[in-house]
Amino acid sequence: MTLAGLWLGAGLASAGADEGPREPGPMQVTSDTPEYCWQLAAEVAEARRAAPSPPPRVRVLTSEGQRMCGNGMVRGGILRLRRALLLLRSEP
């Protein structure tokens, strides 16, 4: 009971810290469609061009993701392309 009370209290305290109204960000809907897969592939390609020296793993993930998108394995392709994009965005 005490742990639940502390957790609830911490949640209420952090909720009170955000007193001002927030503007919602643009809503981004993602799905597991081939169109989204190719859109993501284009984002990865653009991020790779902007990166000074992307890690080798990015090239492998991008290649696998594009191959999977092309062969109808959209979910697997999206997972690999998202991972490649995250690696690119985390590079200093």
Secondary structure, 3 states (H helix, E strand, C coil): CHHHHHHHHHHHHHHHHCCCCCCCCCCCCCCCCHHHHHHHHHHHHHHHHHCCCCCHHHHHHHHHHHHHHHCCCHHHHHHHHHHHHHHHHHCC
